[in-house]
Amino acid sequence: YAIGGLDGKSILAYNERYDVESDTWTVKKPMITPRFYHMSAQDGNYIYVFGGIVANGSDLAVSSSVERYNIESDVWETVGSMPVFDQNTYGVALGSCVVVYGKVYIIGGIRKVGLKGSIDAVNDRVLVFDFDSLTWSWSEPFIGNDLVLYERISPFAFASADTSSIHVLGGAIPGVKNQDTGEQPLEFVTDSFKINLPNLMLSSDDFIYKQIPFPRYRGVTVSIADKHYFLGGTNAKSQVLNIFELIQENSPTYSYDTLARMPTAKTSFGGVSDQWRNIYIAGGLTSGRPAGFLQIKANVNPALIRLDGKQSATIALELLN
């Protein structure tokens, strides 16, 4: 299922199902609240959608609503809201979620956006939703070094094969916003940590990896048993990436390998496995450029450019390394 998102013009409530055997898509009943950058998880016949970014008049806002979809009856229903802290509902967008034994863990992300899309507040807790009781629990807000380690946007996350912990890698953190232009740079995180279950305590775990996947955010994590795959995303140099990496839980360190790159570089897409041998990805943002396109940014003195009569100019460039 591919649910919600953007189409370049508007926020979507789309709900589409892909049939693997017939290789066909079917349009299903749309989500109640159009949203993007939300988190989703499946439990039996239900698909749950958490938070995300929604329209708030002419502005954007982080949603706290929770909806679930019954794949058998093709019906959506509202399942309350995310938790309330200090009399404020705690919505999250651009987080990561991992399902372990009937509970979904929402990790990282943002909880408040500014008028121009700036990041005004990040998530400082682990939120836990119980599928059976439809109730929430959570960690205490992280502070000090734990908060520095934890706060990150759209990181990679996966549960260990023994389900004792959740490992979190990469992601981005917001930099200082320029008050004049509203621009806000992102810094890409190069370290990792794990969340110990069930006490939700954090600890650094860089030492268990032979190599940590390439720093980026808005990519996809897909797990098959003790193998964890990391696809696509965005980094400081490129809005869209086709990187494909593998971490396997070997002892004493987790092994690392790079795999054949994705055919199309993309970010903010959906991904899932069949828990056996196949990974399926759908949607997302691409560059919109044809294959082989190369963009070069250079400082050129206009006085040295002569138009050719067709109002175009040729600039000689020498590419090194």
Backbone bond lengths (Angstrom), bond angles and torsions (degrees), N, CA, C in turn:
res aa  C-N    CA-C-N  psi(-1)  N-CA   C-N-CA  omega(-1)  CA-C   N-CA-C  phi
1 Y - - - 1.460 - - 1.528 109.69 -
2 A 1.337 115.73 136.46 1.460 123.09 173.23 1.522 107.02 -115.54
3 I 1.330 116.73 119.26 1.466 121.03 -169.00 1.527 110.04 -129.59
4 G 1.360 115.83 130.30 1.457 121.46 175.68 1.509 113.21 70.96
5 G 1.351 115.43 -164.23 1.454 120.54 178.65 1.515 113.13 112.85
6 L 1.331 115.68 -157.72 1.460 123.75 -179.73 1.519 108.92 -129.91
7 D 1.345 115.73 151.94 1.464 119.15 174.08 1.526 111.88 -120.33
8 G 1.329 117.03 16.62 1.459 121.39 -178.73 1.506 113.17 94.07
9 K 1.335 117.90 -16.77 1.464 121.51 -179.08 1.518 112.61 -125.15
10 S 1.310 118.13 -30.21 1.457 119.95 -174.28 1.521 110.94 -152.28
11 I 1.339 115.38 163.92 1.462 122.36 174.79 1.522 107.91 -83.38
12 L 1.312 117.24 135.98 1.458 122.00 -168.50 1.523 113.55 -107.93
13 A 1.330 113.88 153.01 1.466 121.28 170.57 1.527 109.68 -114.19
14 Y 1.313 117.39 12.88 1.461 122.26 -176.19 1.524 112.17 -51.96
15 N 1.324 115.28 148.92 1.454 123.35 174.76 1.521 106.94 -142.58
16 E 1.315 116.63 110.34 1.461 121.08 -176.53 1.526 110.03 -127.85
17 R 1.321 115.33 141.70 1.466 120.87 -178.11 1.518 110.66 -114.24
18 Y 1.322 115.24 135.05 1.462 121.08 177.56 1.523 109.46 -106.27
19 D 1.332 116.06 128.85 1.463 121.80 177.21 1.527 108.31 -98.51
20 V 1.320 116.08 116.29 1.450 120.85 -175.04 1.527 111.50 -64.64
21 E 1.324 117.11 -42.07 1.464 120.32 -174.53 1.524 112.27 -68.73
22 S 1.339 117.63 -41.91 1.464 120.13 -177.64 1.526 112.90 -93.63
23 D 1.346 116.99 -7.95 1.469 122.27 -179.43 1.533 110.65 57.07
24 T 1.346 115.99 46.29 1.466 120.58 -178.72 1.531 110.14 -131.70
25 W 1.330 115.22 153.17 1.457 122.77 175.50 1.520 109.78 -106.04
26 T 1.346 116.58 143.67 1.458 122.71 176.96 1.525 109.06 -129.32
27 V 1.321 116.70 133.35 1.460 121.23 177.69 1.524 108.73 -80.35
28 K 1.328 117.07 127.76 1.453 122.40 179.30 1.530 109.09 -113.22
29 K 1.333 116.08 -178.01 1.458 120.09 -176.98 1.527 110.62 -64.07
30 P 1.342 117.25 132.35 1.465 119.83 -176.58 1.517 112.79 -70.01
31 M 1.313 115.12 157.86 1.448 123.34 176.90 1.527 109.75 -62.90
32 I 1.318 117.88 155.04 1.465 121.81 -178.72 1.527 110.25 -68.33
33 T 1.330 116.95 -45.77 1.464 122.26 -176.50 1.520 109.99 -113.11
34 P 1.332 119.02 115.69 1.468 120.20 174.86 1.528 109.97 -60.39
35 R 1.317 117.46 137.84 1.455 120.68 -177.35 1.525 110.65 -162.91
36 F 1.331 115.71 162.76 1.454 121.33 173.19 1.533 108.93 -142.96
37 Y 1.323 116.22 167.33 1.468 122.30 -175.27 1.525 111.67 56.10
38 H 1.328 116.84 33.85 1.457 121.95 177.81 1.529 109.89 -92.19
39 M 1.318 115.79 172.73 1.454 122.38 174.72 1.532 108.43 -110.49
40 S 1.322 117.11 148.98 1.461 119.58 180.00 1.523 109.82 -144.13
41 A 1.337 115.35 154.32 1.462 120.98 -179.52 1.519 108.56 -155.58
42 Q 1.325 116.11 150.78 1.459 121.29 -179.49 1.519 110.65 -108.46
43 D 1.337 115.21 140.71 1.457 122.47 173.23 1.523 107.59 -138.95
44 G 1.315 117.27 104.96 1.461 120.97 -178.22 1.514 111.91 60.85
45 N 1.337 116.49 -124.12 1.469 121.58 -179.54 1.523 113.32 -85.15
46 Y 1.321 117.30 3.99 1.466 120.05 -176.45 1.527 111.67 -113.09
47 I 1.324 114.48 142.03 1.455 121.80 168.21 1.526 106.75 -113.53
48 Y 1.328 116.46 124.45 1.461 122.44 -179.28 1.526 109.41 -101.52
49 V 1.333 115.42 140.65 1.463 121.58 177.36 1.526 107.86 -122.58
50 F 1.328 115.85 128.77 1.465 121.85 -174.84 1.528 110.56 -119.77
51 G 1.348 116.07 133.52 1.457 121.73 168.58 1.515 113.94 57.24
52 G 1.338 115.24 -138.22 1.454 121.83 -176.48 1.516 111.90 98.51
53 I 1.307 115.77 -175.88 1.463 122.31 179.28 1.515 109.32 -108.09
54 V 1.330 116.04 133.89 1.467 122.24 -177.34 1.522 109.10 -128.45
55 A 1.335 115.76 166.29 1.461 120.87 174.88 1.517 109.75 -77.79
56 N 1.333 115.43 137.43 1.459 122.08 176.74 1.524 106.88 -130.59
57 G 1.331 115.83 82.87 1.458 120.07 -170.84 1.516 108.36 68.97
58 S 1.322 117.17 -125.53 1.466 121.44 177.62 1.525 111.35 -92.58
59 D 1.325 117.40 1.58 1.460 121.94 -178.92 1.525 110.59 -109.95
60 L 1.322 115.15 179.74 1.457 121.86 176.45 1.519 109.37 -113.55
61 A 1.330 116.51 152.02 1.464 120.89 178.75 1.524 108.96 -146.37
62 V 1.327 115.87 154.37 1.458 121.35 175.03 1.526 108.29 -83.65
63 S 1.320 116.36 126.01 1.459 121.80 -177.69 1.524 111.33 -85.73
64 S 1.317 115.51 151.18 1.467 121.22 174.06 1.524 111.41 -113.62
65 S 1.312 117.82 5.12 1.469 120.05 -174.46 1.526 111.18 -77.14
66 V 1.338 114.49 150.38 1.454 122.28 176.93 1.531 107.71 -124.72
67 E 1.303 117.02 126.97 1.454 122.01 178.21 1.519 108.88 -128.51
68 R 1.338 115.50 152.79 1.450 118.01 175.29 1.523 110.00 -132.87
69 Y 1.325 114.11 150.65 1.464 122.17 -176.31 1.524 109.02 -118.25
70 N 1.333 116.22 129.67 1.453 122.35 176.90 1.527 108.48 -90.45
71 I 1.324 117.75 111.25 1.451 120.26 -174.69 1.525 112.56 -71.38
72 E 1.337 117.06 -16.99 1.462 120.05 178.54 1.530 111.49 -83.64
73 S 1.341 117.52 -44.64 1.467 121.28 -175.60 1.530 113.06 -95.83
74 D 1.342 117.92 -7.55 1.464 122.47 -178.42 1.527 110.61 58.67
75 V 1.333 115.83 46.65 1.466 121.69 -177.31 1.531 109.51 -128.03
76 W 1.344 115.73 136.86 1.456 122.48 174.09 1.524 110.17 -101.22
77 E 1.320 116.94 148.43 1.462 121.44 172.44 1.528 109.39 -146.54
78 T 1.319 115.62 153.44 1.455 121.44 176.98 1.524 109.51 -83.95
79 V 1.330 116.31 136.21 1.464 121.09 -179.57 1.532 107.68 -120.14
80 G 1.305 116.76 59.70 1.461 121.44 176.79 1.508 113.40 68.13
81 S 1.320 114.98 -152.48 1.457 122.39 -178.08 1.512 110.27 -130.10
82 M 1.307 115.28 169.52 1.452 120.95 173.35 1.534 109.04 -69.97
83 P 1.330 119.71 171.19 1.476 121.30 -170.88 1.533 113.82 -60.94
84 V 1.310 114.77 162.20 1.469 122.29 177.16 1.523 108.30 -113.45
85 F 1.338 116.09 125.74 1.458 122.48 175.94 1.519 108.72 -126.04
86 D 1.317 117.14 132.89 1.471 121.79 179.26 1.528 110.81 53.44
87 Q 1.334 115.54 40.46 1.466 123.51 177.82 1.530 112.69 66.31
88 N 1.318 117.91 14.50 1.464 121.87 177.23 1.519 109.11 -121.32
89 T 1.338 116.28 130.22 1.460 120.12 176.26 1.518 109.25 -68.56
90 Y 1.305 115.18 138.54 1.463 121.76 -169.62 1.524 109.87 -104.08
91 G 1.334 117.27 85.31 1.452 120.99 176.19 1.517 110.85 -82.84
92 V 1.325 116.20 155.51 1.465 121.36 179.41 1.528 109.15 -138.02
93 A 1.323 116.05 140.02 1.463 122.98 172.24 1.520 108.68 -132.31
94 L 1.315 116.40 158.52 1.464 122.13 178.54 1.531 112.20 57.21
95 G 1.336 115.39 32.01 1.449 119.50 173.19 1.515 110.26 -95.79
96 S 1.312 116.39 -178.06 1.461 122.12 173.30 1.516 108.04 -118.58
97 C 1.311 117.42 147.80 1.467 119.12 177.42 1.524 110.25 -131.79
98 V 1.321 114.12 142.42 1.462 122.01 -179.04 1.524 107.92 -132.44
99 V 1.331 116.72 133.75 1.466 121.55 179.52 1.522 109.73 -99.04
100 V 1.340 116.02 127.94 1.466 121.93 177.38 1.526 107.93 -137.86
101 Y 1.327 116.54 115.37 1.464 122.89 174.78 1.532 113.15 47.98
102 G 1.317 116.32 58.74 1.452 120.48 172.86 1.510 115.60 77.24
103 K 1.316 117.22 10.31 1.459 120.75 177.24 1.523 109.21 -131.05
104 V 1.339 115.52 143.33 1.456 119.75 176.64 1.521 108.15 -109.18
105 Y 1.327 115.73 130.42 1.456 122.89 -179.02 1.526 108.34 -105.47
106 I 1.337 116.63 119.79 1.458 121.95 178.89 1.523 108.03 -100.11
107 I 1.327 114.72 124.77 1.461 121.46 -167.96 1.523 109.46 -126.21
108 G 1.340 115.96 133.60 1.460 121.04 174.76 1.514 112.42 66.42
109 G 1.335 115.68 -158.23 1.459 121.10 178.40 1.520 113.00 95.41
110 I 1.316 115.08 -172.61 1.461 122.16 -178.84 1.525 109.01 -119.01
111 R 1.338 116.40 156.45 1.464 119.83 178.16 1.526 113.66 -127.59
112 K 1.335 117.53 -1.21 1.457 119.07 176.47 1.518 109.32 -154.98
113 V 1.350 116.03 132.15 1.456 121.15 176.79 1.528 109.45 -115.91
114 G 1.339 115.55 149.86 1.455 121.29 179.38 1.515 111.71 -85.45
115 L 1.341 116.15 -179.06 1.456 121.58 -175.77 1.522 112.06 -63.46
116 K 1.323 118.00 -31.39 1.463 121.42 -178.71 1.523 111.76 -103.76
117 G 1.316 116.18 21.31 1.452 119.76 178.27 1.508 114.29 85.17
118 S 1.323 117.64 8.23 1.459 119.91 178.48 1.524 110.19 -70.78
119 I 1.318 115.94 158.75 1.462 121.60 179.38 1.511 108.56 -93.11
120 D 1.331 116.37 111.22 1.469 120.94 -175.75 1.521 113.58 -97.33
121 A 1.331 118.34 -20.01 1.466 120.46 178.24 1.529 108.70 -157.79
122 V 1.330 115.55 142.38 1.461 120.80 179.17 1.528 109.66 -109.70
123 N 1.306 115.77 162.50 1.460 121.92 177.37 1.528 109.48 -75.39
124 D 1.326 117.16 128.34 1.457 120.78 -178.26 1.529 112.91 -115.82
125 R 1.343 117.03 19.21 1.468 121.45 179.88 1.526 109.62 -138.67
126 V 1.325 115.86 161.61 1.461 122.27 164.74 1.520 106.98 -93.45
127 L 1.330 116.58 124.62 1.462 121.72 177.75 1.520 109.22 -102.72
128 V 1.326 117.07 138.30 1.460 121.71 -175.76 1.524 109.30 -127.13
129 F 1.340 116.30 124.39 1.468 121.44 178.85 1.517 108.94 -113.12
130 D 1.349 116.11 128.69 1.457 122.58 -179.54 1.522 109.23 -95.59
131 F 1.339 116.73 118.00 1.465 120.61 -177.11 1.526 112.24 -64.30
132 D 1.326 118.06 -34.97 1.458 120.90 -175.85 1.529 112.06 -72.31
133 S 1.327 117.43 -47.58 1.463 120.75 -175.92 1.519 113.08 -94.18
134 L 1.350 116.78 -8.62 1.473 122.23 -176.98 1.527 111.02 55.25
135 T 1.326 115.73 39.97 1.463 121.05 -179.81 1.523 109.91 -122.49
136 W 1.345 114.34 162.54 1.454 121.97 -178.35 1.519 111.22 -109.96
137 S 1.309 115.40 148.20 1.467 122.75 164.89 1.522 106.16 -138.05
138 W 1.330 116.77 173.44 1.464 118.24 -173.67 1.516 110.49 -164.13
139 S 1.309 114.28 165.25 1.456 120.11 173.76 1.526 109.07 -84.37
140 E 1.295 116.58 167.18 1.458 120.40 168.14 1.529 108.32 -68.62
141 P 1.329 117.98 153.53 1.467 118.21 177.69 1.524 110.37 -61.73
142 F 1.316 116.13 135.13 1.454 119.64 179.93 1.524 109.91 -76.47
143 I 1.309 115.86 145.65 1.455 121.31 179.92 1.527 108.82 -136.27
144 G 1.332 115.36 165.99 1.458 120.40 174.83 1.516 112.89 59.98
145 N 1.329 116.57 -136.67 1.463 121.69 -177.90 1.521 112.61 -63.90
146 D 1.337 115.99 -32.40 1.468 118.90 177.28 1.524 111.03 -63.44
147 L 1.326 117.68 -40.23 1.454 120.62 179.20 1.523 110.82 -67.27
148 V 1.326 117.13 -40.85 1.467 120.82 176.88 1.523 109.97 -58.83
149 L 1.320 116.50 -40.46 1.461 121.47 179.80 1.520 111.72 -70.48
150 Y 1.344 116.35 -38.31 1.472 120.91 -170.66 1.525 114.83 -83.25
151 E 1.328 118.17 -43.90 1.463 119.09 -168.76 1.525 110.66 -70.18
152 R 1.318 115.18 113.68 1.454 121.70 178.16 1.525 108.56 -159.54
153 I 1.316 115.84 152.12 1.454 122.64 -174.97 1.517 109.56 -101.53
154 S 1.318 116.13 131.68 1.461 123.92 175.25 1.528 113.41 45.63
155 P 1.340 117.01 56.48 1.470 119.02 177.64 1.526 111.20 -80.16
156 F 1.327 116.33 168.25 1.455 121.50 167.01 1.529 107.91 -77.65
157 A 1.330 117.32 144.58 1.461 120.71 178.60 1.526 109.22 -152.30
158 F 1.334 115.75 141.32 1.463 120.15 176.79 1.524 109.81 -152.00
159 A 1.332 116.17 152.47 1.460 122.10 176.98 1.521 108.94 -86.01
160 S 1.324 116.30 140.13 1.461 119.99 175.83 1.524 109.39 -64.72
161 A 1.317 116.22 156.00 1.466 119.98 -176.61 1.521 112.14 -60.94
162 D 1.336 117.49 -29.24 1.470 120.11 178.38 1.526 112.19 -88.80
163 T 1.347 117.20 4.35 1.474 125.64 176.72 1.530 113.39 58.23
164 S 1.325 117.82 22.17 1.458 120.11 179.26 1.523 112.55 -86.08
165 S 1.332 116.57 -15.16 1.458 119.39 -175.94 1.522 110.49 -156.88
166 I 1.322 114.59 164.52 1.462 122.50 173.06 1.520 107.62 -118.22
167 H 1.317 116.42 127.42 1.460 121.98 -179.83 1.527 109.69 -97.46
168 V 1.325 116.46 137.21 1.464 122.62 -176.57 1.523 108.62 -126.65
169 L 1.342 116.41 128.86 1.458 121.65 -176.98 1.529 110.10 -134.63
170 G 1.325 115.47 153.43 1.459 120.35 172.38 1.513 113.46 63.50
171 G 1.329 116.18 -148.97 1.448 121.74 -174.50 1.520 110.54 93.68
172 A 1.320 116.05 -177.42 1.462 121.54 -179.20 1.519 109.36 -135.70
173 I 1.333 115.97 155.91 1.463 120.91 174.77 1.521 108.03 -124.10
174 P 1.340 117.91 143.37 1.466 120.24 -178.22 1.520 111.59 -74.00
175 G 1.344 114.79 138.24 1.452 120.00 175.50 1.516 110.97 -88.18
176 V 1.318 116.55 -166.80 1.465 122.47 -179.09 1.531 109.42 -77.27
177 K 1.329 115.83 128.90 1.464 120.84 -177.91 1.528 110.43 -77.00
178 N 1.348 116.59 136.13 1.462 122.32 174.10 1.521 108.61 -76.03
179 Q 1.315 117.76 115.41 1.455 121.51 -174.48 1.519 112.27 -66.75
180 D 1.331 118.32 -23.87 1.471 121.33 -178.97 1.523 112.02 -83.30
181 T 1.329 116.16 -45.52 1.464 119.66 -175.54 1.521 112.98 -97.87
182 G 1.334 116.88 -18.35 1.460 120.25 -176.25 1.513 113.51 80.46
183 E 1.339 117.49 -2.81 1.454 120.84 -179.41 1.530 110.21 -70.23
184 Q 1.320 114.08 144.43 1.459 119.89 -177.93 1.533 109.30 -138.16
185 P 1.320 117.80 105.99 1.464 119.79 -178.65 1.520 111.56 -69.66
186 L 1.304 115.02 158.01 1.460 121.08 175.80 1.519 109.40 -113.11
187 E 1.317 115.61 144.67 1.457 121.89 173.76 1.524 107.93 -110.91
188 F 1.328 116.12 133.77 1.456 119.82 -174.67 1.529 110.33 -97.03
189 V 1.332 114.88 130.16 1.455 122.67 -170.07 1.524 110.42 -82.83
190 T 1.327 115.76 134.97 1.462 120.60 -176.85 1.524 113.29 -109.45
191 D 1.340 117.56 -1.83 1.464 118.95 -178.65 1.523 111.13 -107.27
192 S 1.322 116.21 -177.21 1.463 121.24 -177.59 1.526 109.37 -145.00
193 F 1.335 115.08 164.94 1.462 120.49 175.12 1.515 108.89 -153.42
194 K 1.322 115.87 169.78 1.455 119.15 174.63 1.516 109.47 -126.66
195 I 1.337 114.68 150.72 1.460 122.85 175.32 1.517 106.91 -103.45
196 N 1.317 116.62 117.72 1.464 120.46 -179.39 1.529 109.32 -80.25
197 L 1.325 116.12 129.12 1.459 121.42 179.46 1.526 108.61 -101.26
198 P 1.350 119.23 140.57 1.467 125.77 4.56 1.525 115.27 -98.62
199 N 1.354 119.45 8.05 1.469 118.76 -173.22 1.528 113.58 -82.20
200 L 1.352 117.03 -7.68 1.465 122.89 175.68 1.528 113.30 61.68
201 M 1.314 116.57 28.32 1.458 121.49 175.45 1.528 109.45 -86.71
202 L 1.338 116.13 149.61 1.458 122.11 -177.53 1.522 110.91 -101.52
203 S 1.327 115.24 149.62 1.462 120.72 170.99 1.519 108.38 -153.88
204 S 1.335 115.88 142.29 1.462 120.58 178.17 1.521 109.62 -67.22
205 D 1.348 116.64 142.37 1.465 119.00 -178.80 1.529 112.67 -137.07
206 D 1.333 116.52 25.11 1.469 119.78 179.47 1.528 112.18 -52.92
207 F 1.314 116.68 -33.85 1.466 121.76 -171.99 1.523 113.42 -67.69
208 I 1.340 118.09 -16.89 1.467 118.43 -176.73 1.523 112.68 -83.23
209 Y 1.325 117.70 -10.72 1.461 120.91 -176.09 1.527 111.23 -99.92
210 K 1.315 115.70 135.41 1.459 119.61 170.81 1.522 109.21 -65.18
211 Q 1.325 115.66 -39.14 1.459 122.06 173.65 1.516 108.25 -154.80
212 I 1.335 116.71 139.47 1.457 121.54 178.74 1.526 108.95 -86.39
213 P 1.333 118.76 138.72 1.465 120.61 178.52 1.527 112.80 -53.87
214 F 1.310 115.67 155.92 1.460 124.14 -177.20 1.528 110.35 -53.07
215 P 1.346 119.82 129.21 1.474 121.58 -177.18 1.531 112.04 -62.09
216 R 1.320 115.99 127.64 1.460 121.33 178.89 1.520 108.70 -171.87
217 Y 1.336 116.67 176.37 1.463 121.12 175.15 1.514 109.37 -141.48
218 R 1.331 116.50 173.73 1.469 124.74 -178.15 1.524 113.03 60.19
219 G 1.340 115.96 26.62 1.459 120.25 172.52 1.518 110.18 -94.84
220 V 1.322 116.76 -167.95 1.468 122.22 -177.71 1.523 109.51 -126.49
221 T 1.328 115.30 137.88 1.466 122.39 172.23 1.523 108.64 -108.69
222 V 1.316 117.44 129.47 1.465 122.24 176.31 1.525 107.82 -131.19
223 S 1.333 116.93 131.61 1.463 121.13 -178.24 1.518 111.13 -116.03
224 I 1.326 115.05 140.48 1.461 122.61 171.05 1.527 106.15 -131.91
225 A 1.333 116.07 104.77 1.470 122.99 -175.22 1.525 109.10 57.25
226 D 1.344 117.96 -120.96 1.467 120.35 -176.69 1.525 112.61 -97.67
227 K 1.331 116.44 15.85 1.464 121.51 176.79 1.527 109.27 -109.55
228 H 1.314 116.55 132.27 1.455 121.93 -174.72 1.532 108.83 -126.42
229 Y 1.327 115.33 124.52 1.457 122.12 -173.18 1.528 110.16 -109.06
230 F 1.337 115.64 141.23 1.464 122.23 -177.17 1.525 108.05 -125.64
231 L 1.334 115.94 120.53 1.460 120.36 -171.69 1.524 111.35 -125.82
232 G 1.355 115.11 140.77 1.456 122.27 169.67 1.506 114.60 57.96
233 G 1.368 114.47 -157.32 1.446 121.06 177.99 1.519 112.88 116.60
234 T 1.342 114.88 -164.43 1.463 123.68 -176.72 1.517 109.17 -135.35
235 N 1.333 116.69 140.41 1.458 119.43 172.39 1.526 109.77 -133.18
236 A 1.327 117.18 -170.50 1.458 120.76 -174.48 1.523 112.37 -67.00
237 K 1.331 117.65 -24.11 1.463 120.89 -175.50 1.518 113.60 -99.01
238 S 1.329 117.22 -23.10 1.464 119.46 -175.25 1.521 111.10 -143.69
239 Q 1.319 116.00 133.72 1.467 120.77 177.43 1.521 111.92 -71.08
240 V 1.326 117.11 -25.78 1.465 120.63 -179.07 1.525 109.09 -133.28
241 L 1.325 115.96 137.26 1.461 122.24 -177.77 1.519 110.29 -130.04
242 N 1.329 116.21 150.74 1.467 120.24 175.17 1.526 111.39 -115.35
243 I 1.314 116.31 23.97 1.463 121.96 -179.48 1.538 110.45 -66.06
244 F 1.334 115.95 141.69 1.462 121.96 -179.90 1.530 106.78 -138.21
245 E 1.340 117.07 115.33 1.456 121.74 -174.68 1.528 110.80 -128.79
246 L 1.311 115.29 158.95 1.466 122.05 -177.71 1.527 110.13 -132.16
247 I 1.331 115.66 131.77 1.466 122.81 169.10 1.527 107.33 -116.53
248 Q 1.324 116.97 129.69 1.471 120.93 176.38 1.515 109.59 -120.38
249 E 1.337 116.03 138.15 1.456 122.15 -175.52 1.525 111.27 -78.36
250 N 1.317 115.50 79.91 1.452 120.35 173.25 1.527 109.54 -96.03
251 S 1.313 116.79 167.95 1.470 121.57 178.69 1.526 108.45 -116.44
252 P 1.338 119.41 139.03 1.471 126.61 4.59 1.535 113.56 -87.00
253 T 1.330 118.02 -11.48 1.463 120.33 179.42 1.520 110.08 -120.76
254 Y 1.332 115.66 152.62 1.453 120.92 176.78 1.530 109.01 -77.21
255 S 1.328 116.45 128.96 1.462 120.27 -178.58 1.525 110.64 -77.18
256 Y 1.330 115.75 161.15 1.467 122.27 -176.80 1.520 109.02 -134.19
257 D 1.343 115.68 143.32 1.464 119.86 176.48 1.520 109.37 -152.62
258 T 1.310 116.75 148.16 1.460 121.90 171.52 1.518 108.04 -98.62
259 L 1.337 115.90 139.84 1.460 121.98 -177.20 1.527 109.78 -114.73
260 A 1.319 116.24 174.89 1.464 121.10 179.28 1.519 109.96 -56.25
261 R 1.319 117.21 132.32 1.458 121.19 -176.00 1.526 111.59 -66.10
262 M 1.334 116.17 152.51 1.461 120.46 177.26 1.528 109.82 -62.90
263 P 1.335 118.66 147.68 1.464 120.74 179.13 1.523 113.12 -60.10
264 T 1.352 116.15 -34.51 1.466 120.91 -178.64 1.516 109.62 -125.47
265 A 1.330 116.08 125.69 1.458 120.05 176.12 1.528 108.91 -69.56
266 K 1.333 117.38 135.56 1.460 119.99 -178.54 1.521 111.01 -158.30
267 T 1.323 114.33 166.96 1.455 122.08 178.10 1.517 108.67 -143.08
268 S 1.319 117.76 160.55 1.472 123.21 178.20 1.527 112.12 54.28
269 F 1.322 116.35 50.76 1.460 121.39 -179.88 1.521 109.68 -117.21
270 G 1.313 116.44 175.02 1.457 121.49 179.03 1.513 111.09 -102.74
271 G 1.326 116.43 149.06 1.452 119.98 178.88 1.518 111.62 -150.21
272 V 1.317 116.71 145.57 1.461 121.75 -179.75 1.527 108.03 -155.83
273 S 1.336 117.00 157.15 1.453 121.22 176.48 1.517 110.14 -115.13
274 D 1.332 115.51 165.90 1.467 119.88 173.68 1.528 110.64 -92.78
275 Q 1.353 116.44 12.95 1.466 123.40 179.93 1.531 112.50 62.86
276 W 1.337 115.32 20.46 1.463 118.11 179.08 1.521 110.60 -135.75
277 R 1.361 116.31 -72.68 1.464 117.93 -175.14 1.520 114.36 -141.84
278 N 1.346 118.44 -11.23 1.464 120.77 -174.47 1.518 112.03 -113.59
279 I 1.338 115.85 143.63 1.461 123.57 172.60 1.516 107.61 -118.61
280 Y 1.335 116.48 131.53 1.457 122.26 179.54 1.525 108.93 -114.27
281 I 1.329 117.08 132.89 1.454 120.88 175.30 1.524 108.58 -126.82
282 A 1.337 115.69 150.29 1.463 120.12 -176.56 1.522 110.03 -149.35
283 G 1.344 115.01 150.12 1.454 121.32 173.88 1.509 112.98 68.09
284 G 1.329 115.52 -153.81 1.447 121.44 178.77 1.513 113.34 98.74
285 L 1.311 114.96 176.77 1.458 122.41 178.61 1.520 109.32 -102.45
286 T 1.336 116.48 134.91 1.462 122.28 176.20 1.525 108.54 -121.44
287 S 1.309 116.41 173.72 1.463 120.10 -177.83 1.523 112.35 -71.59
288 G 1.338 116.92 -23.52 1.461 120.29 -174.93 1.512 112.94 76.84
289 R 1.315 117.47 3.68 1.462 122.15 -179.23 1.519 110.50 -95.34
290 P 1.345 117.62 151.66 1.463 119.86 176.95 1.524 110.66 -70.61
291 A 1.322 116.20 162.71 1.458 121.07 178.80 1.526 110.16 -59.12
292 G 1.323 116.63 137.61 1.455 120.62 178.32 1.510 114.23 86.78
293 F 1.343 117.77 -0.93 1.464 120.58 -179.02 1.526 109.61 -67.36
294 L 1.332 115.97 135.87 1.452 121.89 177.96 1.514 109.26 -129.38
295 Q 1.314 116.86 122.73 1.470 121.32 177.40 1.515 108.93 -104.03
296 I 1.328 115.58 129.56 1.464 121.21 -179.70 1.518 108.50 -120.27
297 K 1.317 116.30 126.38 1.455 120.93 175.51 1.524 108.20 -103.77
298 A 1.330 116.46 125.28 1.462 120.09 -177.41 1.523 109.89 -145.00
299 N 1.314 115.44 151.06 1.459 121.09 173.68 1.530 108.36 -89.53
300 V 1.326 115.86 117.69 1.471 121.29 -176.06 1.519 109.09 -124.29
301 N 1.330 116.60 137.34 1.466 121.85 177.03 1.519 109.28 -79.66
302 P 1.338 119.21 114.51 1.478 120.66 -178.71 1.525 113.28 -56.53
303 A 1.332 117.46 -27.06 1.468 120.03 -178.82 1.518 112.06 -65.96
304 L 1.343 117.00 -18.17 1.456 120.58 -178.22 1.527 112.70 -97.11
305 I 1.335 116.67 3.95 1.460 120.67 -179.09 1.522 109.54 -105.72
306 R 1.320 117.01 130.30 1.469 121.86 176.75 1.518 109.17 -114.99
307 L 1.339 116.89 124.02 1.461 120.25 178.21 1.518 110.05 -67.45
308 D 1.336 115.44 150.95 1.467 120.01 -174.34 1.516 113.51 -100.63
309 G 1.320 117.34 13.80 1.459 120.28 -178.28 1.506 112.81 92.95
310 K 1.314 117.48 -16.57 1.456 122.17 176.65 1.528 110.56 -106.88
311 Q 1.330 114.30 14.81 1.467 121.15 -179.94 1.528 112.21 58.81
312 S 1.321 115.49 35.28 1.453 120.87 172.04 1.523 108.61 -131.11
313 A 1.288 116.58 163.68 1.458 120.45 -177.64 1.518 110.06 -136.49
314 T 1.320 116.19 145.70 1.455 122.02 175.92 1.512 108.97 -106.58
315 I 1.314 116.17 128.95 1.463 121.71 -179.92 1.506 108.36 -118.39
316 A 1.312 115.86 126.47 1.473 120.46 179.24 1.522 109.30 -80.60
317 L 1.320 116.63 127.81 1.468 122.14 179.70 1.506 109.49 -126.49
318 E 1.313 116.24 142.89 1.438 121.64 173.58 1.529 108.53 -114.26
319 L 1.325 116.63 120.33 1.459 121.26 -177.59 1.532 109.03 -95.34
320 L 1.324 115.88 125.52 1.461 122.07 179.65 1.523 109.82 -116.92
321 N 1.314 116.53 131.23 1.477 121.26 177.41 1.514 111.95 54.72
